[in-house]
Amino acid sequence: MKSLYSKERINYTGRELRSHFAYNRFDLAGDSLVAFCGACDVKIDALVDLEDIKAKAGIYSEDMLHFIGEFFHADLEKIILVQRVLMAIIKDEIASQSGKELFRKGDDIYDGDAKLSVSIATSSPVSTLIHTGINIISDNTPVKTKGLNDYGIEVAPVAENILRQFKNEIADIKFARCKVRGVL
């Protein structure tokens, strides 16, 4: 699995959640998780989450740390489980650096009633995909939020730590699958 933190600012509109985004943008072919910063402004027509579409609730943040993952072996249910692993890693990393007791509910991370993240998992004809956005700033969001700046957390080191931990976890999961003998 490949990972990359890009210092290039990329505004996320929802259109980036597509097959081969990392390959086309960063020359990373295969399973990957890339991170970058930029605004988030997902209009209704670009939403993947049907609940958000029904609620006519777009997604907006002036600045987020984005993660886009692509996996070529997983079905949708499996990638949702992988997404939850990613969210647990993110929650633990932010909690560790902030000293705050955060909690995860499904694929969302909270500090009390303030939301820190957005996340979705979906599939394409050739792969499964994850987008996760972590607020950097919490100004002007449509719901109550907290961001990394509220905790004094530097973005690049936290992004690199999350990428490293996730990559290690995926490698460990693959090893765990290979180290057991079958039973009859």
C-alpha positions in Angstrom: 0.0 0.0 0.0 1.2 3.5 -0.9 0.7 6.7 1.0 1.5 10.3 0.5 1.1 13.7 2.2 1.0 16.4 -0.4 1.7 20.0 0.5 -0.2 21.0 -2.6 -3.5 22.7 -1.7 -6.5 21.0 -3.3 -10.0 22.1 -2.7 -12.3 19.1 -2.3 -15.6 19.3 -4.2 -16.6 15.6 -4.1 -15.4 15.1 -7.7 -12.0 14.0 -6.3 -13.6 10.8 -4.9 -13.1 8.8 -8.0 -11.1 5.9 -9.3 -7.4 6.5 -9.9 -7.4 10.0 -8.3 -4.0 9.2 -6.6 -2.6 7.7 -9.8 -3.7 10.6 -12.0 -2.7 13.4 -9.5 0.3 11.9 -7.7 1.4 8.9 -9.9 0.5 6.4 -7.1 -1.0 3.3 -8.7 -2.6 0.6 -6.6 -4.0 0.7 -3.1 -3.2 4.1 -1.6 -4.1 6.7 0.9 -3.2 10.3 0.1 -3.6 13.4 2.3 -3.7 17.1 1.4 -5.3 20.3 2.7 -7.9 22.5 1.1 -11.3 23.9 1.5 -14.3 21.5 1.3 -17.4 22.5 -0.6 -19.5 19.6 -1.7 -22.8 20.6 -3.4 -25.9 18.4 -3.4 -25.2 17.0 -6.9 -21.7 15.8 -5.9 -22.8 14.1 -2.7 -22.4 10.3 -2.3 -24.3 9.9 1.0 -28.0 9.5 0.2 -29.0 10.7 3.7 -27.2 14.0 3.0 -28.9 14.2 -0.4 -32.4 13.6 1.2 -31.6 16.3 3.8 -30.3 18.6 1.1 -27.2 19.0 3.3 -24.1 19.9 1.4 -20.7 19.8 3.1 -18.6 22.9 3.8 -15.4 23.8 5.6 -13.0 26.6 4.8 -10.0 24.4 5.5 -9.7 20.6 6.0 -7.1 17.9 6.1 -8.4 15.5 3.4 -7.7 11.8 3.1 -8.6 9.9 -0.1 -8.1 6.1 -0.1 -8.5 3.7 -3.0 -8.4 -0.1 -2.7 -8.6 -2.6 -5.5 -9.5 -5.7 -3.6 -12.3 -4.8 -1.3 -16.1 -4.9 -1.5 -18.2 -2.1 0.0 -18.8 -3.7 3.3 -15.1 -4.5 3.8 -14.1 -0.9 2.8 -16.6 0.5 5.4 -14.7 -1.6 8.0 -11.4 -0.3 6.7 -12.9 3.3 6.9 -13.8 2.6 10.6 -10.2 1.6 11.3 -9.0 4.8 9.7 -11.4 6.9 11.8 -10.2 5.1 15.0 -6.6 5.9 14.1 -7.5 9.6 13.4 -9.5 9.9 16.6 -6.7 8.3 18.7 -4.0 10.6 17.1 -6.0 13.8 17.6 -6.9 12.8 21.2 -3.3 12.0 21.9 -2.0 15.3 20.6 -4.8 17.4 22.0 -5.2 15.8 25.4 -9.0 15.8 24.8 -11.3 12.8 25.2 -12.9 12.5 21.8 -15.4 9.8 20.7 -16.2 8.1 17.5 -19.7 7.3 16.4 -19.7 5.3 13.2 -17.5 7.2 10.8 -17.7 10.5 12.7 -15.4 12.0 15.4 -16.7 14.3 18.0 -15.6 16.5 20.9 -18.8 16.7 22.9 -21.4 17.9 20.4 -18.8 19.4 18.1 -18.0 17.4 15.0 -14.4 17.1 13.8 -14.8 15.1 10.7 -16.8 14.0 7.6 -16.2 10.6 6.0 -17.8 8.4 3.3 -17.0 5.1 1.7 -18.2 4.0 -1.7 -17.4 1.9 -4.7 -16.5 2.4 -8.3 -16.5 -0.1 -11.2 -12.8 -0.9 -10.4 -12.2 -0.1 -6.8 -13.5 1.0 -3.4 -13.0 4.5 -2.1 -12.8 6.5 1.1 -12.9 10.2 1.7 -12.3 11.6 5.1 -12.0 15.3 6.0 -10.8 16.7 9.3 -11.6 20.3 10.0 -8.5 22.4 10.4 -10.5 25.5 11.2 -14.0 25.5 12.6 -15.2 28.9 11.3 -18.4 29.2 9.2 -19.3 25.5 9.1 -23.0 24.6 8.7 -22.9 22.6 12.0 -21.0 23.0 15.3 -17.4 21.9 14.7 -13.9 21.8 16.1 -10.8 21.8 14.1 -7.1 21.0 14.5 -6.3 24.7 15.1 -8.7 24.7 18.1 -6.3 22.2 19.7 -3.0 23.8 18.5 -2.2 20.7 16.4 0.1 21.2 13.4 -1.4 19.6 10.3 1.6 18.1 8.5 2.9 16.0 11.4 -0.6 14.7 12.3 -1.2 13.8 8.7 2.1 12.0 8.4 1.4 10.1 11.7 -2.0 9.0 10.5 -0.7 7.9 7.1 2.1 5.9 8.8 -0.2 4.3 11.4 -2.8 3.4 8.8 -0.3 1.9 6.4 1.2 -0.2 9.2 -2.3 -1.4 10.3 -3.2 -2.5 6.8 0.1 -4.3 6.5 -0.5 -6.0 9.9 -4.0 -7.0 8.8 -2.6 -8.6 5.6 0.1 -10.4 7.6 -2.6 -11.7 10.1 -4.5 -13.1 7.2 -1.4 -15.0 5.9 0.0 -16.3 9.1 -2.8 -18.7 10.1 -3.3 -22.2 8.9 -6.7 -23.3 7.7 -8.8 -25.7 9.8 -11.0 -28.4 8.5 
